[in-house]
Amino acid sequence: MSETFRTEVQNEIVDSLPKDRDSLVAFLSGLTKATGTIEIANKRMNLCLQLDGFDEGMKIVEAFKELYPTEFELSLSTAKSGAKAGKQICSLQVPYGFSKQILADFGLMTLDGEDLSGFIEGVPFELLKKEECKRAFLAGLFLGCGSVYVPSLAGDEEKRDGYHLELQFDDENYAEDVVKLFDFFALSAKTSDRGDHKLVYFKDKDEIAKVLVLFGLSECVLKLQTIINERETANSLNRAIICETANMDKTFAAASKHLLAIGKIYNFGLFEALTPALKETAQARMDNPESSLQDLADALGVSKSCLNHRLRKLVEISEELPDSEQ
């Protein structure tokens, strides 16, 4: 893949920003909480956000302009601290005249008349009474301090094993608030320490898929499902090959032959072109690589003779394909 899965998730988030005002405020509040810093010069306080790249910066500027009629300055630099320390970033400067109002509107500081009187710790739950606002806030938060990784596939530059989605915080209490937000959606996030940081994370692939659904990322959910399917097919093939190499009984040897044939068909992109009966049989064999032919036939509700015919047909199809993709 030309992009990491993490980058694809980030891109889809900024390409599908909330449309209604309350959700947009919640999204930008989460993003500002994760990436915002306050710069003071000449007794003036300016809010600054650290974003990943100029393209992302332009899209976030447009989101701010939906709420505040002013111009925002973008500049490229290297992050000095936080989760993005050492990385090339795009800095978004909020004008002095709007910084105080934005900090108050986003539930990050309290406003006493025209003066800010203090920071608000934790998640600004007052902004998040609507379910869609909670979703938007978490998406903005993830864009600012989140990462997601999936197992590497052939051709990937970045080599990784396993599934992992995390958000990184400097404050333990804030991390616990975020866990409560995920819990509202029946998502059980775990926490751990990484140096001075607190992590909120998921390692279960199904939970990660639900988080992406929560963020409204339909394309990335489909991409993740494809990765899971390819990974599990490969794992099934590996189990079958190991059984055959170890010279195990005929049941496993037969299963390995079938799985190798199905895997070859799958790798050539021909799985969806199979007849419904062959596709059903292939899927059943992949889901049950260690089942005997009789058990598999019983599960499919067909005779053993019928099952044998279908499996032979799958093997024949694979044998007509070249040894490797062109």
C-alpha positions as a printed NumPy array, in Angstrom:
array([[  0.   ,   0.   ,   0.   ],
       [  1.239,   3.471,  -0.772],
       [ -0.183,   4.795,   2.518],
       [ -0.222,   3.336,   6.   ],
       [ -3.602,   2.377,   7.391],
       [ -3.17 ,   5.085,  10.036],
       [ -2.832,   7.707,   7.289],
       [ -5.935,   6.395,   5.52 ],
       [ -7.912,   6.701,   8.763],
       [ -6.692,  10.265,   9.288],
       [ -7.522,  11.218,   5.708],
       [-11.056,   9.871,   5.943],
       [-11.632,  11.708,   9.219],
       [-10.725,  15.096,   7.705],
       [-12.663,  14.271,   4.53 ],
       [-15.873,  13.596,   6.497],
       [-16.048,  16.379,   9.076],
       [-19.344,  16.935,  10.938],
       [-21.917,  19.098,   9.219],
       [-24.002,  20.409,  12.129],
       [-22.591,  23.126,  14.372],
       [-22.708,  21.279,  17.725],
       [-20.879,  18.241,  16.36 ],
       [-18.312,  20.425,  14.583],
       [-17.622,  22.282,  17.832],
       [-17.214,  18.943,  19.61 ],
       [-14.856,  17.65 ,  16.906],
       [-12.667,  20.762,  16.993],
       [-12.716,  20.701,  20.791],
       [-11.295,  17.163,  20.791],
       [ -8.685,  18.081,  18.185],
       [ -7.713,  21.265,  20.06 ],
       [ -7.493,  19.394,  23.361],
       [ -5.107,  16.911,  21.75 ],
       [ -2.901,  19.25 ,  19.71 ],
       [ -3.455,  22.773,  21.017],
       [ -0.86 ,  24.945,  22.709],
       [ -1.063,  28.48 ,  24.037],
       [  1.576,  30.99 ,  22.989],
       [  1.955,  34.261,  24.859],
       [  3.707,  37.199,  23.237],
       [  3.429,  40.894,  24.103],
       [  0.865,  39.977,  26.768],
       [ -1.303,  38.456,  24.086],
       [ -2.41 ,  34.856,  24.156],
       [ -2.724,  32.931,  20.911],
       [ -4.057,  29.425,  20.42 ],
       [ -2.019,  27.185,  18.103],
       [ -2.831,  23.694,  16.794],
       [ -0.223,  21.211,  15.556],
       [ -1.56 ,  19.257,  12.572],
       [ -0.198,  16.534,  10.284],
       [  0.603,  18.289,   7.029],
       [ -0.562,  21.278,   5.035],
       [ -3.5  ,  19.495,   3.37 ],
       [ -4.935,  18.538,   6.74 ],
       [ -4.303,  22.082,   7.951],
       [ -6.298,  23.573,   5.077],
       [ -9.291,  21.338,   5.803],
       [ -9.233,  22.158,   9.51 ],
       [ -9.011,  25.877,   8.698],
       [-12.171,  25.54 ,   6.603],
       [-13.88 ,  23.857,   9.562],
       [-12.872,  26.732,  11.87 ],
       [-14.159,  29.249,   9.328],
       [-17.586,  27.584,   9.49 ],
       [-17.714,  28.793,  13.1  ],
       [-15.524,  31.914,  13.202],
       [-15.391,  34.573,  10.441],
       [-11.68 ,  35.312,  10.42 ],
       [ -8.432,  34.288,   8.743],
       [ -6.162,  31.582,  10.189],
       [ -2.434,  31.361,   9.541],
       [ -0.732,  28.083,   8.553],
       [  3.001,  27.402,   8.741],
       [  5.257,  24.333,   8.559],
       [  7.648,  23.499,  11.408],
       [  8.995,  20.651,  13.571],
       [  7.083,  19.687,  16.717],
       [  9.094,  20.229,  19.896],
       [  6.917,  18.271,  22.334],
       [  3.905,  15.997,  22.684],
       [  2.963,  12.925,  20.649],
       [  4.269,  14.551,  17.457],
       [  7.673,  15.601,  18.894],
       [ 10.369,  15.613,  16.204],
       [  7.902,  15.271,  13.327],
       [  7.164,  17.763,  10.551],
       [  3.88 ,  19.48 ,  11.366],
       [  1.597,  22.206,  10.116],
       [  0.89 ,  24.867,  12.742],
       [ -2.508,  26.549,  12.694],
       [ -2.446,  29.965,  14.392],
       [ -5.724,  31.304,  15.773],
       [ -5.895,  35.128,  15.766],
       [ -5.594,  36.79 ,  19.17 ],
       [ -9.076,  38.247,  18.953],
       [-10.652,  34.79 ,  18.652],
       [ -8.367,  32.63 ,  20.813],
       [-10.118,  33.344,  24.12 ],
       [-13.573,  32.815,  22.664],
       [-12.582,  29.532,  21.007],
       [-10.999,  28.18 ,  24.197],
       [-14.207,  28.995,  26.074],
       [-16.531,  27.686,  23.329],
       [-14.609,  24.4  ,  23.187],
       [-14.917,  23.848,  26.94 ],
       [-11.174,  24.091,  27.491],
       [-11.06 ,  27.243,  29.648],
       [-13.585,  29.267,  31.614],
       [-14.336,  32.812,  30.494],
       [-15.005,  35.47 ,  33.12 ],
       [-16.222,  38.492,  31.204],
       [-13.473,  39.077,  28.669],
       [-10.811,  37.243,  30.689],
       [-10.001,  33.547,  30.877],
       [-10.01 ,  32.442,  34.496],
       [ -8.601,  28.896,  34.289],
       [ -8.241,  25.642,  32.417],
       [-11.023,  23.043,  32.522],
       [ -9.575,  19.621,  33.28 ],
       [-10.812,  16.413,  31.683],
       [-13.344,  15.89 ,  28.917],
       [-15.804,  18.805,  28.449],
       [-18.882,  16.654,  28.995],
       [-21.155,  19.713,  28.935],
       [-20.466,  19.953,  25.188],
       [-21.156,  16.277,  24.627],
       [-24.738,  15.738,  25.737],
       [-25.729,  14.505,  22.258],
       [-24.493,  11.116,  21.082],
       [-23.26 ,  12.544,  17.78 ],
       [-21.204,  15.122,  19.7  ],
       [-19.534,  12.364,  21.689],
       [-18.67 ,  10.597,  18.427],
       [-17.32 ,  13.802,  16.892],
       [-15.231,  14.655,  19.958],
       [-13.592,  11.209,  19.965],
       [-12.867,  11.467,  16.238],
       [-11.212,  14.868,  16.712],
       [ -9.269,  13.558,  19.675],
       [ -8.036,  10.567,  17.669],
       [ -6.968,  12.799,  14.784],
       [ -4.822,  14.765,  17.205],
       [ -3.276,  12.065,  19.396],
       [ -4.292,   8.697,  17.969],
       [ -2.625,   5.902,  16.026],
       [ -3.872,   2.666,  14.506],
       [ -1.854,  -0.232,  13.109],
       [ -2.813,  -3.462,  11.362],
       [ -0.777,  -6.515,  10.293],
       [  1.476,  -5.905,   7.316],
       [  0.491,  -7.272,   3.921],
       [  2.704,  -8.071,   0.97 ],
       [  4.165,  -4.862,  -0.433],
       [  3.764,  -2.82 ,   2.745],
       [  6.792,  -0.714,   3.628],
       [  5.906,  -0.712,   7.327],
       [  6.171,  -4.191,   8.869],
       [  3.868,  -4.863,  11.819],
       [  2.104,  -7.775,  13.486],
       [ -1.249,  -7.661,  15.221],
       [ -3.946,  -5.008,  15.534],
       [ -3.571,  -1.914,  17.711],
       [ -5.422,   1.392,  18.117],
       [ -4.352,   3.911,  20.739],
       [ -4.7  ,   7.467,  21.97 ],
       [ -1.862,   9.038,  23.953],
       [ -2.354,  11.493,  26.817],
       [ -0.212,  13.371,  29.317],
       [ -2.906,  13.326,  32.004],
       [ -4.135,  10.129,  33.68 ],
       [ -7.484,  11.613,  34.744],
       [ -8.141,  12.81 ,  31.225],
       [ -7.363,   9.337,  29.899],
       [ -9.9  ,   7.876,  32.339],
       [-12.524,  10.341,  31.079],
       [-11.879,   9.133,  27.529],
       [-12.31 ,   5.531,  28.679],
       [-15.732,   6.552,  30.044],
       [-16.632,   8.076,  26.676],
       [-15.78 ,   4.853,  24.869],
       [-17.712,   2.92 ,  27.513],
       [-20.831,   4.93 ,  26.586],
       [-20.646,   3.141,  23.211],
       [-20.043,  -0.273,  24.863],
       [-16.374,  -0.205,  23.866],
       [-14.03 ,  -1.467,  26.579],
       [-10.805,   0.493,  26.195],
       [ -7.745,  -0.525,  28.185],
       [ -5.097,   1.764,  29.659],
       [ -1.349,   1.463,  30.147],
       [  1.707,   3.632,  30.733],
       [  4.337,   4.548,  28.16 ],
       [  7.009,   6.618,  29.839],
       [  5.323,   9.738,  31.149],
       [  2.3  ,   9.204,  28.913],
       [ -0.957,   7.377,  29.51 ],
       [ -2.35 ,   5.228,  26.706],
       [ -5.979,   4.374,  25.992],
       [ -5.957,   1.464,  23.571],
       [ -7.691,  -1.452,  21.845],
       [ -6.011,  -4.593,  20.533],
       [ -9.031,  -6.666,  19.498],
       [ -9.646,  -6.326,  15.749],
       [-13.427,  -6.374,  16.166],
       [-13.275,  -3.612,  18.778],
       [-11.048,  -1.548,  16.48 ],
       [-13.562,  -1.994,  13.667],
       [-16.299,  -0.725,  16.009],
       [-14.195,   2.337,  16.853],
       [-13.848,   3.12 ,  13.144],
       [-17.621,   2.691,  12.751],
       [-18.033,   5.062,  15.704],
       [-15.958,   7.638,  13.818],
       [-18.119,   7.127,  10.703],
       [-15.215,   5.861,   8.567],
       [-16.998,   3.504,   6.155],
       [-14.085,   3.161,   3.709],
       [-11.574,   2.307,   6.426],
       [-13.976,  -0.191,   7.998],
       [-14.181,  -2.013,   4.66 ],
       [-10.388,  -1.83 ,   4.271],
       [ -9.896,  -3.284,   7.755],
       [-12.318,  -6.111,   6.995],
       [-10.357,  -6.92 ,   3.834],
       [ -7.115,  -7.021,   5.824],
       [ -8.713,  -9.288,   8.448],
       [-10.073, -11.646,   5.771],
       [ -6.74 , -11.853,   3.953],
       [ -4.862, -12.364,   7.213],
       [ -7.174, -15.124,   8.425],
       [ -7.082, -16.86 ,   5.042],
       [ -3.295, -16.802,   5.183],
       [ -3.369, -18.182,   8.731],
       [ -5.663, -21.003,   7.618],
       [ -3.294, -21.842,   4.77 ],
       [ -0.326, -21.826,   7.121],
       [ -2.027, -24.24 ,   9.487],
       [ -2.833, -26.573,   6.62 ],
       [  0.717, -26.48 ,   5.257],
       [  2.158, -27.25 ,   8.681],
       [ -0.16 , -30.238,   9.01 ],
       [  0.819, -31.567,   5.598],
       [  4.552, -31.08 ,   6.205],
       [  4.275, -32.966,   9.499],
       [  2.721, -35.877,   7.596],
       [ -0.452, -35.891,   9.67 ],
       [ -3.468, -38.007,   8.847],
       [ -5.431, -37.899,   5.612],
       [ -8.038, -35.506,   6.978],
       [ -5.509, -32.732,   7.467],
       [ -3.662, -33.546,   4.256],
       [ -6.904, -33.258,   2.289],
       [ -7.81 , -30.021,   4.061],
       [ -4.426, -28.5  ,   3.193],
       [ -4.948, -29.306,  -0.493],
       [ -8.352, -27.663,  -0.457],
       [ -7.115, -24.597,   1.439],
       [ -4.153, -24.126,  -0.876],
       [ -6.504, -24.265,  -3.861],
       [ -8.947, -21.799,  -2.268],
       [ -6.114, -19.486,  -1.277],
       [ -4.795, -19.453,  -4.827],
       [ -8.254, -18.613,  -6.195],
       [ -8.597, -15.875,  -3.571],
       [ -5.176, -14.377,  -4.354],
       [ -6.062, -14.153,  -8.058],
       [ -9.219, -12.206,  -7.178],
       [-11.544, -14.92 ,  -8.475],
       [-13.296, -15.799,  -5.227],
       [-16.342, -13.602,  -5.903],
       [-16.633, -15.092,  -9.424],
       [-17.277, -18.589,  -8.066],
       [-20.769, -20.04 ,  -8.229],
       [-22.785, -19.646,  -5.018],
       [-22.361, -23.362,  -4.228],
       [-18.583, -23.274,  -4.708],
       [-18.255, -20.015,  -2.792],
       [-20.274, -21.461,   0.11 ],
       [-18.13 , -24.586,   0.121],
       [-14.871, -22.634,  -0.043],
       [-15.919, -20.368,   2.824],
       [-16.986, -23.356,   4.933],
       [-13.632, -25.071,   4.366],
       [-11.726, -21.881,   5.311],
       [-13.835, -21.471,   8.453],
       [-13.35 , -25.142,   9.405],
       [ -9.855, -26.145,   8.203],
       [ -9.646, -29.128,  10.57 ],
       [-13.098, -30.619,   9.962],
       [-13.48 , -34.005,   8.317],
       [-15.291, -34.225,   4.988],
       [-18.293, -35.803,   6.687],
       [-18.501, -33.067,   9.322],
       [-18.187, -30.418,   6.63 ],
       [-20.875, -32.076,   4.494],
       [-23.203, -32.233,   7.51 ],
       [-22.598, -28.559,   8.259],
       [-23.458, -27.611,   4.662],
       [-26.46 , -29.946,   4.517],
       [-25.189, -31.86 ,   1.483],
       [-23.998, -35.409,   0.879],
       [-20.336, -36.314,   1.216],
       [-20.328, -37.173,  -2.492],
       [-21.665, -33.702,  -3.378],
       [-19.075, -32.046,  -1.15 ],
       [-16.262, -34.066,  -2.743],
       [-17.431, -32.961,  -6.186],
       [-17.405, -29.295,  -5.183],
       [-13.962, -29.516,  -3.57 ],
       [-12.521, -31.294,  -6.62 ],
       [-13.925, -28.491,  -8.787],
       [-12.173, -25.874,  -6.619],
       [ -8.895, -27.769,  -6.935],
       [ -9.334, -28.014, -10.727],
       [ -9.957, -24.262, -10.983],
       [ -6.792, -23.521,  -9.018],
       [ -4.721, -25.918, -11.139],
       [ -5.721, -23.989, -14.262],
       [ -4.163, -20.83 , -12.815],
       [ -0.454, -20.029, -13.209],
       [  1.857, -20.612, -10.254],
       [  2.011, -16.868,  -9.446],
       [  0.085, -13.714, -10.309],
       [  1.253, -11.902, -13.395]])
